[in-house]
């Protein structure tokens, strides 16, 4: 009986440790297909993203063209949600916050925040914003 209890404790500890690693997989620097780089950080249980390096200013709204501009806010780790839209079937790890619409060159800063979802697969981050329809951007982890 002691061996079974010990085995259950080890399995539970391993699951808890792997969940913590998964929750932090989104942290760090990520490069968009257009060359711009974002940094995702964590404060308590909330994840946020800011523009770190602007390589292609024509690819983003004028109000987002300075380093430090917020592109993701209020996201929390909530594994198990399944996506719709462009990333249908992906199981998100982060949601509950907002992201700036991916191609928002024409929108004003006040109305370009959308329900946010994030999914990390290996070294790839999918950041999706939805308001009726969904749009997403793909990022690659920067070492």
C-alpha positions as YAML, in Angstrom:
chain: A
units: angstrom
residues:
- id: 1
  name: UNK
  ca: [0.00, 0.00, 0.00]
- id: 2
  name: UNK
  ca: [2.87, 2.38, 0.81]
- id: 3
  name: UNK
  ca: [4.40, 1.68, -2.62]
- id: 4
  name: UNK
  ca: [1.11, 2.53, -4.34]
- id: 5
  name: UNK
  ca: [0.77, 5.79, -2.36]
- id: 6
  name: UNK
  ca: [4.37, 6.71, -3.16]
- id: 7
  name: UNK
  ca: [3.84, 5.97, -6.86]
- id: 8
  name: UNK
  ca: [0.67, 8.11, -6.89]
- id: 9
  name: UNK
  ca: [2.57, 10.96, -5.22]
- id: 10
  name: UNK
  ca: [5.40, 10.74, -7.77]
- id: 11
  name: UNK
  ca: [2.93, 10.75, -10.70]
- id: 12
  name: UNK
  ca: [1.06, 13.73, -9.23]
- id: 13
  name: UNK
  ca: [4.33, 15.64, -8.69]
- id: 14
  name: UNK
  ca: [5.42, 14.91, -12.27]
- id: 15
  name: UNK
  ca: [2.07, 16.13, -13.64]
- id: 16
  name: UNK
  ca: [2.29, 19.30, -11.56]
- id: 17
  name: UNK
  ca: [5.87, 19.96, -12.72]
- id: 18
  name: UNK
  ca: [4.98, 19.44, -16.38]
- id: 19
  name: UNK
  ca: [1.98, 21.77, -16.06]
- id: 20
  name: UNK
  ca: [4.27, 24.52, -14.69]
- id: 21
  name: UNK
  ca: [6.63, 24.08, -17.66]
- id: 22
  name: UNK
  ca: [3.71, 24.22, -20.10]
- id: 23
  name: UNK
  ca: [2.35, 27.37, -18.45]
- id: 24
  name: UNK
  ca: [5.66, 29.13, -18.99]
- id: 25
  name: UNK
  ca: [6.27, 27.91, -22.54]
- id: 26
  name: UNK
  ca: [4.86, 31.20, -23.83]
- id: 27
  name: UNK
  ca: [7.41, 33.35, -21.97]
- id: 28
  name: UNK
  ca: [10.28, 35.04, -23.79]
- id: 29
  name: UNK
  ca: [11.03, 36.61, -27.14]
- id: 30
  name: UNK
  ca: [9.08, 35.71, -30.29]
- id: 31
  name: UNK
  ca: [9.70, 36.82, -33.89]
- id: 32
  name: UNK
  ca: [6.78, 37.43, -36.26]
- id: 33
  name: UNK
  ca: [6.84, 36.48, -39.92]
- id: 34
  name: UNK
  ca: [7.25, 40.20, -40.73]
- id: 35
  name: UNK
  ca: [10.43, 40.40, -38.60]
- id: 36
  name: UNK
  ca: [8.99, 42.29, -35.63]
- id: 37
  name: UNK
  ca: [9.87, 40.84, -32.21]
- id: 38
  name: UNK
  ca: [7.61, 40.68, -29.15]
- id: 39
  name: UNK
  ca: [8.36, 39.80, -25.53]
- id: 40
  name: UNK
  ca: [5.86, 37.88, -23.44]
- id: 41
  name: UNK
  ca: [6.20, 38.22, -19.67]
- id: 42
  name: UNK
  ca: [4.27, 37.06, -16.63]
- id: 43
  name: UNK
  ca: [3.11, 39.09, -13.64]
- id: 44
  name: UNK
  ca: [1.47, 36.82, -11.06]
- id: 45
  name: UNK
  ca: [-0.81, 34.57, -13.11]
- id: 46
  name: UNK
  ca: [-1.30, 37.11, -15.93]
- id: 47
  name: UNK
  ca: [0.65, 37.05, -19.21]
- id: 48
  name: UNK
  ca: [1.22, 40.14, -21.33]
- id: 49
  name: UNK
  ca: [3.13, 40.89, -24.51]
- id: 50
  name: UNK
  ca: [4.91, 44.00, -25.72]
- id: 51
  name: UNK
  ca: [6.67, 45.01, -28.90]
- id: 52
  name: UNK
  ca: [10.39, 44.54, -28.32]
- id: 53
  name: UNK
  ca: [11.89, 45.28, -31.73]
- id: 54
  name: UNK
  ca: [10.23, 46.93, -34.72]
- id: 55
  name: UNK
  ca: [11.72, 45.78, -38.03]
- id: 56
  name: UNK
  ca: [8.75, 46.35, -40.32]
- id: 57
  name: UNK
  ca: [6.80, 49.49, -39.29]
- id: 58
  name: UNK
  ca: [4.41, 49.24, -42.23]
- id: 59
  name: UNK
  ca: [3.11, 45.93, -40.85]
- id: 60
  name: UNK
  ca: [1.56, 47.47, -37.72]
- id: 61
  name: UNK
  ca: [-0.79, 50.30, -36.77]
- id: 62
  name: UNK
  ca: [0.96, 53.65, -36.22]
- id: 63
  name: UNK
  ca: [0.07, 53.63, -32.48]
- id: 64
  name: UNK
  ca: [1.95, 50.35, -32.03]
- id: 65
  name: UNK
  ca: [5.22, 51.39, -33.67]
- id: 66
  name: UNK
  ca: [7.30, 52.01, -30.56]
- id: 67
  name: UNK
  ca: [9.10, 49.42, -28.44]
- id: 68
  name: UNK
  ca: [7.08, 48.68, -25.33]
- id: 69
  name: UNK
  ca: [3.70, 49.02, -27.07]
- id: 70
  name: UNK
  ca: [1.23, 46.49, -25.68]
- id: 71
  name: UNK
  ca: [0.11, 43.78, -28.09]
- id: 72
  name: UNK
  ca: [-1.34, 41.24, -25.61]
- id: 73
  name: UNK
  ca: [-2.86, 41.77, -22.16]
- id: 74
  name: UNK
  ca: [-4.65, 39.90, -19.41]
- id: 75
  name: UNK
  ca: [-4.05, 36.36, -20.68]
- id: 76
  name: UNK
  ca: [-4.17, 33.47, -18.21]
- id: 77
  name: UNK
  ca: [-3.04, 29.88, -18.48]
- id: 78
  name: UNK
  ca: [-6.19, 27.82, -19.11]
- id: 79
  name: UNK
  ca: [-5.30, 24.59, -20.91]
- id: 80
  name: UNK
  ca: [-7.91, 22.51, -22.61]
- id: 81
  name: UNK
  ca: [-9.82, 25.13, -24.62]
- id: 82
  name: UNK
  ca: [-10.27, 24.22, -28.28]
- id: 83
  name: UNK
  ca: [-9.94, 26.85, -30.99]
- id: 84
  name: UNK
  ca: [-12.28, 27.82, -33.76]
- id: 85
  name: UNK
  ca: [-11.51, 29.97, -36.77]
- id: 86
  name: UNK
  ca: [-8.17, 29.74, -38.55]
- id: 87
  name: UNK
  ca: [-6.66, 27.49, -35.89]
- id: 88
  name: UNK
  ca: [-9.65, 25.15, -35.50]
- id: 89
  name: UNK
  ca: [-8.91, 22.12, -33.39]
- id: 90
  name: UNK
  ca: [-5.84, 23.56, -31.63]
- id: 91
  name: UNK
  ca: [-5.95, 23.27, -27.86]
- id: 92
  name: UNK
  ca: [-5.14, 26.66, -26.38]
- id: 93
  name: UNK
  ca: [-3.13, 27.13, -23.23]
- id: 94
  name: UNK
  ca: [-3.75, 30.84, -22.73]
- id: 95
  name: UNK
  ca: [-6.97, 32.83, -22.99]
- id: 96
  name: UNK
  ca: [-9.19, 35.26, -21.11]
- id: 97
  name: UNK
  ca: [-7.28, 38.33, -22.23]
- id: 98
  name: UNK
  ca: [-7.02, 40.43, -25.34]
- id: 99
  name: UNK
  ca: [-4.70, 40.82, -28.32]
- id: 100
  name: UNK
  ca: [-4.33, 43.59, -30.85]
- id: 101
  name: UNK
  ca: [-5.90, 42.55, -34.15]
- id: 102
  name: UNK
  ca: [-3.16, 41.07, -36.36]
- id: 103
  name: UNK
  ca: [-3.58, 43.35, -39.40]
- id: 104
  name: UNK
  ca: [-4.91, 46.49, -37.76]
- id: 105
  name: UNK
  ca: [-3.23, 49.23, -39.80]
- id: 106
  name: UNK
  ca: [-6.57, 51.01, -40.37]
- id: 107
  name: UNK
  ca: [-8.19, 50.59, -36.95]
- id: 108
  name: UNK
  ca: [-7.91, 53.10, -34.14]
- id: 109
  name: UNK
  ca: [-6.14, 51.96, -30.98]
- id: 110
  name: UNK
  ca: [-9.45, 52.09, -29.04]
- id: 111
  name: UNK
  ca: [-11.23, 49.45, -31.12]
- id: 112
  name: UNK
  ca: [-8.55, 47.01, -32.14]
- id: 113
  name: UNK
  ca: [-8.43, 44.85, -29.00]
- id: 114
  name: UNK
  ca: [-10.02, 41.42, -29.47]
- id: 115
  name: UNK
  ca: [-10.63, 38.34, -27.34]
- id: 116
  name: UNK
  ca: [-7.23, 36.70, -27.14]
- id: 117
  name: UNK
  ca: [-6.07, 33.12, -27.37]
- id: 118
  name: UNK
  ca: [-2.57, 31.68, -27.55]
- id: 119
  name: UNK
  ca: [-1.21, 28.29, -28.47]
- id: 120
  name: UNK
  ca: [2.42, 27.12, -28.33]
- id: 121
  name: UNK
  ca: [3.60, 24.14, -30.33]
- id: 122
  name: UNK
  ca: [7.33, 23.51, -29.95]
- id: 123
  name: UNK
  ca: [9.05, 26.73, -30.99]
- id: 124
  name: UNK
  ca: [5.96, 28.23, -32.64]
- id: 125
  name: UNK
  ca: [3.46, 30.61, -31.03]
- id: 126
  name: UNK
  ca: [0.02, 31.19, -32.52]
- id: 127
  name: UNK
  ca: [-1.57, 34.38, -31.19]
- id: 128
  name: UNK
  ca: [-5.21, 34.75, -32.19]
- id: 129
  name: UNK
  ca: [-7.73, 37.56, -31.78]
- id: 130
  name: UNK
  ca: [-11.45, 36.97, -32.29]
- id: 131
  name: UNK
  ca: [-14.41, 39.31, -32.64]
- id: 132
  name: UNK
  ca: [-16.93, 37.49, -34.77]
- id: 133
  name: UNK
  ca: [-14.21, 36.27, -37.13]
- id: 134
  name: UNK
  ca: [-10.77, 35.22, -35.94]
- id: 135
  name: UNK
  ca: [-7.37, 36.36, -37.19]
- id: 136
  name: UNK
  ca: [-3.99, 35.12, -36.04]
- id: 137
  name: UNK
  ca: [-0.26, 35.73, -36.25]
- id: 138
  name: UNK
  ca: [2.50, 33.15, -36.14]
- id: 139
  name: UNK
  ca: [5.72, 33.72, -34.17]
- id: 140
  name: UNK
  ca: [8.95, 31.73, -33.83]
- id: 141
  name: UNK
  ca: [10.86, 31.50, -30.54]
- id: 142
  name: UNK
  ca: [13.99, 33.68, -30.44]
- id: 143
  name: UNK
  ca: [16.98, 32.17, -28.59]
...
